[in-house]
Amino acid sequence: MLDIKFIRQNPDLIKDACEKKRMKVDIDRLLEVDKKRKEVLQAIEDMRAQKNKASEEIRKASKEEKDTIVLKMRELDINSDRINDEFKKLDKEFQELMFQVPNIPSDDSPIGPDDTFNKEVEKWGNPPKFNFKIKDHIQLGKDLNLIDFEAGVKTGGFRGYYLKNEAVLLHFALMHFAMDKIRSKGFDLFVPPTILKEFSLIGSGHFPFGKEEIYQIGNPGCIETGEAAKEPVFLGGTAEPALLAYYADKILEEKELPVKMCGISQCYRSEVGSYGKDTKGLYRLHEFMKVEQLVICKADIEESNEWLEEMRNIAQEALRDLKLPHRVVAVATGDMGAGKYKMYDIETWMPSHNKYGETQSDSNLTDWQTRRLGIRYRDKSGEIKYAFSLNNTVLASPRILIAILENNQQKDGSIKVPAALQKYAGIKIIRPSLEKK
C-alpha cells in the first residue's frame, strides 16, 4: 500500500507504474473516491460537533427550548445514519482500490511485460558436461527408489508425490544446512503458523492479487468457547505473511532494527495460475518445505538495497556450497508482482531441461507491506515512520532436489551427495540397490 498523499501528488507516476506492471487500477476513480470520502468524513465531524453543541444547549434550555433542540437532534441522528452509511460504502471502495495500487519499481528494474525481459546480472559455475546419456530427476527417482509420483497422485491428487529413502535424508539435510547457514548470519529462527488469518495475507500482499493461489480451509475449526469459527483461515504459501504479521501494529525503536527473521515451514500453493506448466516432476508442487529469510529495516532506500544484495548473497552462498551452477536475473516490471520495488530471481542449472530454473526470489518491497500491517519504528528524533521489508528464499525443497540429483548423477546410475550435505544426510553417495525396491 502506498501513502494516499503520495498518490494524490503523483497520479501520473502511479499510472506509469500500473502500466509497467501490467495492472489495471483505476487511479482516477481512487482519487475521486478519496475526495468524496474526505468530504463525507468532514460532514460527519461537523454533525458530531453540532450534536455536542446541542447537548450543551439542552442542559441550559427551558422546557420549550428543549423540545425544539430534541427535534433538531433527532433530525441530526437521521442525517447522521445516512451519512455514516455513505461513508462506509466509500471507505470500503477506497480500501479495495488502495490495496490494488502497486509499488513504484526502481529505476534500474528492467521494463517489460514478462520474464523474457529479465536481465542476467551474474552467473556462477559451469553446467556439467556428461559423457553418457543423462536421466531426468523423474527417472533417477524411479531407478533409485527415491520418488514415487504415481502413488503421490493417487493419494494427494495432481502434483502429489512421495519422497523416499535417501531423498528424505537429502530433503531434511537441506533444511538443516540452510538453517545453520542463516543462523550463522545472525537471523532469528521461527517455525511460524501455516494456518493464517486473512489480515496477514492482505498485509503481505498475497491478497487480493494471488488469492486464487492460496488454499482456504473449508473447516476452520472452533474458537475458545467451542463455537464454530466464522473467520476464514488459509494455508500459507510461504512463511513471509506469518513472519511479517509477527510485528503487525507494533512500533519498534530504531535501535531494534534491522529485524532479521528466518521462517522454516511447510508451504501450500494451489498453482491455479500455472495450469499446463511444469506438470511433471518436482518443479511445481502443491506442498513443499522452505527456509525463508525476511528483513525489516529503516525507511532508507540505500540501506534496503544493501539488504537486498546481502540476502541474495546468502542464497547464492548456499548454492555455491552445494556446487550448483546458477545465475541471477533482475526481474522485469511486468513479472515482479504488485508490491515489489526491486527483485532478483536466482535460477539453478537443471540438466534435463538444459536451462536454468528459478529456485529463489529476492525482493525489496520498501514500505508497501508495512503500511498494510502497521509496522512502524520510532527514529532517533522521535518521529514515527513505516519500516521497509524484504524477503528471500534460502532454500526450498524438493524443487532444489531436481538440480542436486541431475547435476550429480554418475554414469553407473549413482548420485554423488554434495559434500556440504554429507554430514547432515549421513551418506556420500546414492547407489542403485535391488534391496531398496
C-alpha positions, 0 to 999 in steps of 0.5 A: 500500500502506498501513502494516499498523499503520495498518490494524490501528488503523483497520479501520473507516476502511479499510472506509469507504474500500473502500466509497467506492471501490467495492472489495471487500477483505476487511479482516477476513480481512487482519487475521486473516491478519496475526495468524496470520502474526505468530504463525507468524513468532514460532514460527519465531524461537523454533525458530531460537533453540532450534536455536542453543541446541542447537548450543551444547549439542552442542559441550559434550555427551558422546557420549550427550548428543549423540545425544539433542540430534541427535534433538531437532534433527532433530525441530526441522528437521521442525517447522521445514519445516512451519512455514516452509511455513505461513508462506509460504502466509500471507505470500503471502495477506497480500501479495495482500490488502495490495496490494488495500487502497486509499488513504484519499481526502481529505476534500474528494474528492467521494463517489460511485460514478462520474464523474457525481459529479465536481465542476467546480472551474474552467473556462477559455475559451469553446467556439467558436461556428461559423457553418457546419456543423462536421466531426468530427476523423474527417472533417477527417482524411479531407478533409485527408489527415491520418488514415487509420483504415481502413488503421490497422485493417487493419494494427494491428487495432481502434483502429489508425490512421495519422497523416499529413502535417501531423498528424505535424508537429502530433503531434511539435510537441506533444511538443516544446512540452510538453517545453520547457514542463516543462523550463522548470519545472525537471523532469528529462527521461527517455525511460524503458523501455516494456518493464517488469518486473512489480515496477514495475507492482505498485509503481505500482499498475497491478497487480493492479487494471488488469492486464487493461489492460496488454499482456504480451509473449508473447516476452520475449526472452533474458537475458545468457547467451542463455537464454530469459527466464522473467520476464514483461515488459509494455508500459507504459501510461504512463511513471509505473511506469518513472519511479517504479521509477527510485528503487525501494529507494533512500533519498534525503536530504531535501535531494534532494527534491522529485524532479521527473521528466518521462517522454516515451514511447510508451504501450500500453493494451489498453482491455479495460475500455472495450469499446463506448466511444469506438470511433471516432476518436482518443479511445481508442487502443491506442498513443499518445505522452505527456509525463508529469510525476511528483513525489516529495516529503516525507511532508507532506500540505500540501506534496503538495497544493501539488504537486498544484495546481502540476502541474495548473497546468502542464497547464492552462498548456499548454492555455491556450497552445494556446487550448483551452477546458477545465475541471477536475473533482475526481474522485469516490471511486468513479472515482479508482482504488485508490491515489489520495488526491486527483485532478483530471481536466482535460477539453478542449472537443471540438466534435463531441461538444459536451462536454468530454473528459478529456485529463489526470489529476492525482493525489496518491497520498501514500505508497501507491506508495512503500511498494510500491517502497521509496522512502524519504528520510532527514529532517533528524533522521535518521529514515527515512520513505516519500516521497509521489508524484504524477503528471500528464499534460502532454500526450498525443497524438493524443487532444489532436489531436481538440480542436486540429483541431475547435476550429480548423477554418475554414469553407473546410475549413482548420485554423488551427495554434495559434500556440504550435505554429507554430514547432515544426510549421513551418506556420500553417495546414492547407489542403485540397490535391488534391496531398496525396491 
